[in-house]
Amino acid sequence: MAKVKREINTVDSNSQEVLAIQQNTADFYVKNGLIPKPLKAASFIDLSLSQGK
C-alpha cells in the first residue's frame, strides 16, 4: 500500500498572507461565476487564529 501524503494543516501566522490567499480564492469564484459579485477577503475572514488568539 502506498503511503498517503498528508496536507499541512498548521495555522499560518502571517495575516497578510492569509488575506492574500483568501482574496485570490474569492477572485477565482467571481471569475468562474460561482459567486455573483466581488468580495473583499477582509470582510469575511476571521484572522484571530493567525494572530494567536
PDB file of N, CA, C and O in Angstrom:
ATOM      1  N   MET A   1       0.836  -1.192   0.000  1.00  0.00           N
ATOM      2  CA  MET A   1       0.000   0.000   0.000  1.00  0.00           C
ATOM      3  C   MET A   1       0.880   1.253   0.000  1.00  0.00           C
ATOM      4  O   MET A   1       1.863   1.335   0.736  1.00  0.00           O
ATOM      5  N   ALA A   2       0.517   2.205  -0.818  1.00  0.00           N
ATOM      6  CA  ALA A   2       1.270   3.458  -0.883  1.00  0.00           C
ATOM      7  C   ALA A   2       0.933   4.327   0.314  1.00  0.00           C
ATOM      8  O   ALA A   2      -0.189   4.321   0.821  1.00  0.00           O
ATOM      9  N   LYS A   3       1.927   5.065   0.747  1.00  0.00           N
ATOM     10  CA  LYS A   3       1.697   5.976   1.865  1.00  0.00           C
ATOM     11  C   LYS A   3       0.916   7.194   1.385  1.00  0.00           C
ATOM     12  O   LYS A   3       1.108   7.672   0.267  1.00  0.00           O
ATOM     13  N   VAL A   4       0.045   7.682   2.239  1.00  0.00           N
ATOM     14  CA  VAL A   4      -0.749   8.859   1.926  1.00  0.00           C
ATOM     15  C   VAL A   4       0.029  10.091   2.360  1.00  0.00           C
ATOM     16  O   VAL A   4       0.510  10.170   3.490  1.00  0.00           O
ATOM     17  N   LYS A   5       0.146  11.046   1.456  1.00  0.00           N
ATOM     18  CA  LYS A   5       0.816  12.295   1.801  1.00  0.00           C
ATOM     19  C   LYS A   5      -0.203  13.217   2.457  1.00  0.00           C
ATOM     20  O   LYS A   5      -1.206  13.576   1.840  1.00  0.00           O
ATOM     21  N   ARG A   6       0.043  13.589   3.665  1.00  0.00           N
ATOM     22  CA  ARG A   6      -0.871  14.448   4.418  1.00  0.00           C
ATOM     23  C   ARG A   6      -0.639  15.911   4.062  1.00  0.00           C
ATOM     24  O   ARG A   6       0.490  16.340   3.824  1.00  0.00           O
ATOM     25  N   GLU A   7      -1.731  16.662   4.031  1.00  0.00           N
ATOM     26  CA  GLU A   7      -1.578  18.089   3.775  1.00  0.00           C
ATOM     27  C   GLU A   7      -1.158  18.793   5.050  1.00  0.00           C
ATOM     28  O   GLU A   7      -1.441  18.330   6.155  1.00  0.00           O
ATOM     29  N   ILE A   8      -0.489  19.897   4.886  1.00  0.00           N
ATOM     30  CA  ILE A   8      -0.061  20.692   6.033  1.00  0.00           C
ATOM     31  C   ILE A   8      -1.283  21.433   6.560  1.00  0.00           C
ATOM     32  O   ILE A   8      -1.963  22.128   5.804  1.00  0.00           O
ATOM     33  N   ASN A   9      -1.563  21.290   7.842  1.00  0.00           N
ATOM     34  CA  ASN A   9      -2.754  21.927   8.408  1.00  0.00           C
ATOM     35  C   ASN A   9      -2.428  22.768   9.631  1.00  0.00           C
ATOM     36  O   ASN A   9      -3.208  22.830  10.581  1.00  0.00           O
ATOM     37  N   THR A  10      -1.274  23.412   9.599  1.00  0.00           N
ATOM     38  CA  THR A  10      -0.914  24.310  10.683  1.00  0.00           C
ATOM     39  C   THR A  10      -1.498  25.696  10.402  1.00  0.00           C
ATOM     40  O   THR A  10      -1.800  26.027   9.256  1.00  0.00           O
ATOM     41  N   VAL A  11      -1.650  26.482  11.429  1.00  0.00           N
ATOM     42  CA  VAL A  11      -2.186  27.829  11.300  1.00  0.00           C
ATOM     43  C   VAL A  11      -1.092  28.760  10.811  1.00  0.00           C
ATOM     44  O   VAL A  11      -0.005  28.810  11.387  1.00  0.00           O
ATOM     45  N   ASP A  12      -1.380  29.490   9.758  1.00  0.00           N
ATOM     46  CA  ASP A  12      -0.436  30.467   9.209  1.00  0.00           C
ATOM     47  C   ASP A  12      -0.513  31.726  10.064  1.00  0.00           C
ATOM     48  O   ASP A  12      -1.592  32.288  10.249  1.00  0.00           O
ATOM     49  N   SER A  13       0.628  32.169  10.584  1.00  0.00           N
ATOM     50  CA  SER A  13       0.616  33.325  11.480  1.00  0.00           C
ATOM     51  C   SER A  13       0.793  34.659  10.757  1.00  0.00           C
ATOM     52  O   SER A  13       0.801  35.707  11.404  1.00  0.00           O
ATOM     53  N   ASN A  14       0.934  34.643   9.442  1.00  0.00           N
ATOM     54  CA  ASN A  14       1.107  35.866   8.674  1.00  0.00           C
ATOM     55  C   ASN A  14      -0.269  36.330   8.166  1.00  0.00           C
ATOM     56  O   ASN A  14      -0.788  35.783   7.193  1.00  0.00           O
ATOM     57  N   SER A  15      -0.845  37.321   8.816  1.00  0.00           N
ATOM     58  CA  SER A  15      -2.191  37.799   8.472  1.00  0.00           C
ATOM     59  C   SER A  15      -2.299  38.278   7.029  1.00  0.00           C
ATOM     60  O   SER A  15      -3.311  38.035   6.372  1.00  0.00           O
ATOM     61  N   GLN A  16      -1.277  38.950   6.534  1.00  0.00           N
ATOM     62  CA  GLN A  16      -1.316  39.461   5.163  1.00  0.00           C
ATOM     63  C   GLN A  16      -1.323  38.316   4.155  1.00  0.00           C
ATOM     64  O   GLN A  16      -1.989  38.395   3.123  1.00  0.00           O
ATOM     65  N   GLU A  17      -0.581  37.255   4.456  1.00  0.00           N
ATOM     66  CA  GLU A  17      -0.563  36.091   3.568  1.00  0.00           C
ATOM     67  C   GLU A  17      -1.917  35.391   3.576  1.00  0.00           C
ATOM     68  O   GLU A  17      -2.408  34.960   2.533  1.00  0.00           O
ATOM     69  N   VAL A  18      -2.512  35.281   4.751  1.00  0.00           N
ATOM     70  CA  VAL A  18      -3.843  34.662   4.867  1.00  0.00           C
ATOM     71  C   VAL A  18      -4.854  35.444   4.039  1.00  0.00           C
ATOM     72  O   VAL A  18      -5.631  34.855   3.288  1.00  0.00           O
ATOM     73  N   LEU A  19      -4.846  36.768   4.172  1.00  0.00           N
ATOM     74  CA  LEU A  19      -5.778  37.606   3.404  1.00  0.00           C
ATOM     75  C   LEU A  19      -5.533  37.468   1.898  1.00  0.00           C
ATOM     76  O   LEU A  19      -6.485  37.398   1.120  1.00  0.00           O
ATOM     77  N   ALA A  20      -4.274  37.428   1.488  1.00  0.00           N
ATOM     78  CA  ALA A  20      -3.953  37.316   0.063  1.00  0.00           C
ATOM     79  C   ALA A  20      -4.470  35.994  -0.509  1.00  0.00           C
ATOM     80  O   ALA A  20      -5.037  35.969  -1.602  1.00  0.00           O
ATOM     81  N   ILE A  21      -4.276  34.909   0.219  1.00  0.00           N
ATOM     82  CA  ILE A  21      -4.748  33.605  -0.254  1.00  0.00           C
ATOM     83  C   ILE A  21      -6.268  33.604  -0.364  1.00  0.00           C
ATOM     84  O   ILE A  21      -6.819  33.140  -1.363  1.00  0.00           O
ATOM     85  N   GLN A  22      -6.943  34.119   0.652  1.00  0.00           N
ATOM     86  CA  GLN A  22      -8.401  34.131   0.634  1.00  0.00           C
ATOM     87  C   GLN A  22      -8.942  35.080  -0.427  1.00  0.00           C
ATOM     88  O   GLN A  22      -9.981  34.803  -1.025  1.00  0.00           O
ATOM     89  N   GLN A  23      -8.249  36.204  -0.673  1.00  0.00           N
ATOM     90  CA  GLN A  23      -8.683  37.131  -1.716  1.00  0.00           C
ATOM     91  C   GLN A  23      -8.552  36.477  -3.087  1.00  0.00           C
ATOM     92  O   GLN A  23      -9.419  36.642  -3.945  1.00  0.00           O
ATOM     93  N   ASN A  24      -7.467  35.736  -3.289  1.00  0.00           N
ATOM     94  CA  ASN A  24      -7.297  35.013  -4.559  1.00  0.00           C
ATOM     95  C   ASN A  24      -8.424  34.012  -4.763  1.00  0.00           C
ATOM     96  O   ASN A  24      -8.923  33.849  -5.877  1.00  0.00           O
ATOM     97  N   THR A  25      -8.824  33.346  -3.693  1.00  0.00           N
ATOM     98  CA  THR A  25      -9.922  32.384  -3.779  1.00  0.00           C
ATOM     99  C   THR A  25     -11.230  33.084  -4.133  1.00  0.00           C
ATOM    100  O   THR A  25     -11.967  32.617  -5.001  1.00  0.00           O
ATOM    101  N   ALA A  26     -11.519  34.196  -3.470  1.00  0.00           N
ATOM    102  CA  ALA A  26     -12.746  34.946  -3.756  1.00  0.00           C
ATOM    103  C   ALA A  26     -12.745  35.452  -5.196  1.00  0.00           C
ATOM    104  O   ALA A  26     -13.772  35.399  -5.873  1.00  0.00           O
ATOM    105  N   ASP A  27     -11.605  35.939  -5.665  1.00  0.00           N
ATOM    106  CA  ASP A  27     -11.499  36.418  -7.048  1.00  0.00           C
ATOM    107  C   ASP A  27     -11.722  35.277  -8.043  1.00  0.00           C
ATOM    108  O   ASP A  27     -12.364  35.469  -9.076  1.00  0.00           O
ATOM    109  N   PHE A  28     -11.196  34.099  -7.732  1.00  0.00           N
ATOM    110  CA  PHE A  28     -11.396  32.923  -8.576  1.00  0.00           C
ATOM    111  C   PHE A  28     -12.878  32.578  -8.666  1.00  0.00           C
ATOM    112  O   PHE A  28     -13.381  32.270  -9.747  1.00  0.00           O
ATOM    113  N   TYR A  29     -13.575  32.627  -7.538  1.00  0.00           N
ATOM    114  CA  TYR A  29     -15.009  32.309  -7.519  1.00  0.00           C
ATOM    115  C   TYR A  29     -15.810  33.282  -8.380  1.00  0.00           C
ATOM    116  O   TYR A  29     -16.719  32.870  -9.100  1.00  0.00           O
ATOM    117  N   VAL A  30     -15.477  34.574  -8.308  1.00  0.00           N
ATOM    118  CA  VAL A  30     -16.169  35.577  -9.131  1.00  0.00           C
ATOM    119  C   VAL A  30     -15.874  35.328 -10.605  1.00  0.00           C
ATOM    120  O   VAL A  30     -16.782  35.322 -11.436  1.00  0.00           O
ATOM    121  N   LYS A  31     -14.608  35.126 -10.919  1.00  0.00           N
ATOM    122  CA  LYS A  31     -14.190  34.920 -12.306  1.00  0.00           C
ATOM    123  C   LYS A  31     -14.899  33.725 -12.940  1.00  0.00           C
ATOM    124  O   LYS A  31     -15.210  33.744 -14.131  1.00  0.00           O
ATOM    125  N   ASN A  32     -15.152  32.697 -12.153  1.00  0.00           N
ATOM    126  CA  ASN A  32     -15.767  31.475 -12.670  1.00  0.00           C
ATOM    127  C   ASN A  32     -17.270  31.407 -12.430  1.00  0.00           C
ATOM    128  O   ASN A  32     -17.889  30.365 -12.643  1.00  0.00           O
ATOM    129  N   GLY A  33     -17.858  32.523 -11.986  1.00  0.00           N
ATOM    130  CA  GLY A  33     -19.301  32.605 -11.853  1.00  0.00           C
ATOM    131  C   GLY A  33     -19.887  31.862 -10.662  1.00  0.00           C
ATOM    132  O   GLY A  33     -21.088  31.592 -10.626  1.00  0.00           O
ATOM    133  N   LEU A  34     -19.049  31.531  -9.689  1.00  0.00           N
ATOM    134  CA  LEU A  34     -19.540  30.795  -8.528  1.00  0.00           C
ATOM    135  C   LEU A  34     -20.191  31.706  -7.488  1.00  0.00           C
ATOM    136  O   LEU A  34     -21.023  31.264  -6.696  1.00  0.00           O
ATOM    137  N   ILE A  35     -19.802  32.978  -7.498  1.00  0.00           N
ATOM    138  CA  ILE A  35     -20.466  33.986  -6.663  1.00  0.00           C
ATOM    139  C   ILE A  35     -20.767  35.187  -7.552  1.00  0.00           C
ATOM    140  O   ILE A  35     -20.017  35.459  -8.490  1.00  0.00           O
ATOM    141  N   PRO A  36     -21.859  35.915  -7.273  1.00  0.00           N
ATOM    142  CA  PRO A  36     -22.303  36.953  -8.211  1.00  0.00           C
ATOM    143  C   PRO A  36     -21.497  38.253  -8.223  1.00  0.00           C
ATOM    144  O   PRO A  36     -21.442  38.925  -9.253  1.00  0.00           O
ATOM    145  N   LYS A  37     -20.874  38.619  -7.107  1.00  0.00           N
ATOM    146  CA  LYS A  37     -20.149  39.892  -7.099  1.00  0.00           C
ATOM    147  C   LYS A  37     -18.860  39.764  -6.300  1.00  0.00           C
ATOM    148  O   LYS A  37     -18.759  38.909  -5.420  1.00  0.00           O
ATOM    149  N   PRO A  38     -17.873  40.608  -6.598  1.00  0.00           N
ATOM    150  CA  PRO A  38     -16.586  40.539  -5.899  1.00  0.00           C
ATOM    151  C   PRO A  38     -16.734  40.789  -4.397  1.00  0.00           C
ATOM    152  O   PRO A  38     -17.587  41.560  -3.958  1.00  0.00           O
ATOM    153  N   LEU A  39     -15.893  40.125  -3.635  1.00  0.00           N
ATOM    154  CA  LEU A  39     -15.855  40.307  -2.185  1.00  0.00           C
ATOM    155  C   LEU A  39     -14.448  40.693  -1.760  1.00  0.00           C
ATOM    156  O   LEU A  39     -13.468  40.307  -2.398  1.00  0.00           O
ATOM    157  N   LYS A  40     -14.355  41.451  -0.690  1.00  0.00           N
ATOM    158  CA  LYS A  40     -13.065  41.746  -0.075  1.00  0.00           C
ATOM    159  C   LYS A  40     -12.846  40.717   1.025  1.00  0.00           C
ATOM    160  O   LYS A  40     -13.692  40.557   1.905  1.00  0.00           O
ATOM    161  N   ALA A  41     -11.721  40.021   0.982  1.00  0.00           N
ATOM    162  CA  ALA A  41     -11.448  38.955   1.945  1.00  0.00           C
ATOM    163  C   ALA A  41     -11.502  39.466   3.385  1.00  0.00           C
ATOM    164  O   ALA A  41     -11.941  38.744   4.280  1.00  0.00           O
ATOM    165  N   ALA A  42     -11.067  40.682   3.611  1.00  0.00           N
ATOM    166  CA  ALA A  42     -11.051  41.228   4.972  1.00  0.00           C
ATOM    167  C   ALA A  42     -12.452  41.310   5.575  1.00  0.00           C
ATOM    168  O   ALA A  42     -12.601  41.369   6.796  1.00  0.00           O
ATOM    169  N   SER A  43     -13.487  41.313   4.716  1.00  0.00           N
ATOM    170  CA  SER A  43     -14.853  41.433   5.226  1.00  0.00           C
ATOM    171  C   SER A  43     -15.445  40.106   5.694  1.00  0.00           C
ATOM    172  O   SER A  43     -16.466  40.099   6.381  1.00  0.00           O
ATOM    173  N   PHE A  44     -14.815  38.970   5.330  1.00  0.00           N
ATOM    174  CA  PHE A  44     -15.392  37.685   5.727  1.00  0.00           C
ATOM    175  C   PHE A  44     -14.391  36.713   6.349  1.00  0.00           C
ATOM    176  O   PHE A  44     -14.757  35.575   6.643  1.00  0.00           O
ATOM    177  N   ILE A  45     -13.154  37.121   6.555  1.00  0.00           N
ATOM    178  CA  ILE A  45     -12.144  36.245   7.140  1.00  0.00           C
ATOM    179  C   ILE A  45     -11.895  36.636   8.592  1.00  0.00           C
ATOM    180  O   ILE A  45     -11.707  37.812   8.906  1.00  0.00           O
ATOM    181  N   ASP A  46     -11.896  35.640   9.470  1.00  0.00           N
ATOM    182  CA  ASP A  46     -11.578  35.845  10.884  1.00  0.00           C
ATOM    183  C   ASP A  46     -10.086  35.575  11.062  1.00  0.00           C
ATOM    184  O   ASP A  46      -9.638  34.435  10.948  1.00  0.00           O
ATOM    185  N   LEU A  47      -9.329  36.615  11.340  1.00  0.00           N
ATOM    186  CA  LEU A  47      -7.881  36.489  11.468  1.00  0.00           C
ATOM    187  C   LEU A  47      -7.417  36.168  12.896  1.00  0.00           C
ATOM    188  O   LEU A  47      -6.217  36.162  13.168  1.00  0.00           O
ATOM    189  N   SER A  48      -8.345  35.905  13.789  1.00  0.00           N
ATOM    190  CA  SER A  48      -7.972  35.689  15.179  1.00  0.00           C
ATOM    191  C   SER A  48      -7.019  34.496  15.352  1.00  0.00           C
ATOM    192  O   SER A  48      -6.125  34.543  16.196  1.00  0.00           O
ATOM    193  N   LEU A  49      -7.200  33.439  14.568  1.00  0.00           N
ATOM    194  CA  LEU A  49      -6.281  32.292  14.685  1.00  0.00           C
ATOM    195  C   LEU A  49      -4.883  32.648  14.218  1.00  0.00           C
ATOM    196  O   LEU A  49      -3.900  32.230  14.829  1.00  0.00           O
ATOM    197  N   SER A  50      -4.780  33.421  13.135  1.00  0.00           N
ATOM    198  CA  SER A  50      -3.457  33.772  12.637  1.00  0.00           C
ATOM    199  C   SER A  50      -2.755  34.776  13.549  1.00  0.00           C
ATOM    200  O   SER A  50      -1.543  34.969  13.454  1.00  0.00           O
ATOM    201  N   GLN A  51      -3.520  35.410  14.430  1.00  0.00           N
ATOM    202  CA  GLN A  51      -2.944  36.368  15.370  1.00  0.00           C
ATOM    203  C   GLN A  51      -2.714  35.731  16.742  1.00  0.00           C
ATOM    204  O   GLN A  51      -2.363  36.421  17.699  1.00  0.00           O
ATOM    205  N   GLY A  52      -2.909  34.434  16.831  1.00  0.00           N
ATOM    206  CA  GLY A  52      -2.647  33.722  18.069  1.00  0.00           C
ATOM    207  C   GLY A  52      -3.693  33.888  19.142  1.00  0.00           C
ATOM    208  O   GLY A  52      -3.395  33.689  20.319  1.00  0.00           O
ATOM    209  N   LYS A  53      -4.917  34.247  18.776  1.00  0.00           N
ATOM    210  CA  LYS A  53      -5.977  34.475  19.765  1.00  0.00           C
ATOM    211  C   LYS A  53      -6.910  33.305  19.831  1.00  0.00           C
ATOM    212  O   LYS A  53      -7.864  33.319  20.609  1.00  0.00           O
TER     213      LYS A  53
END
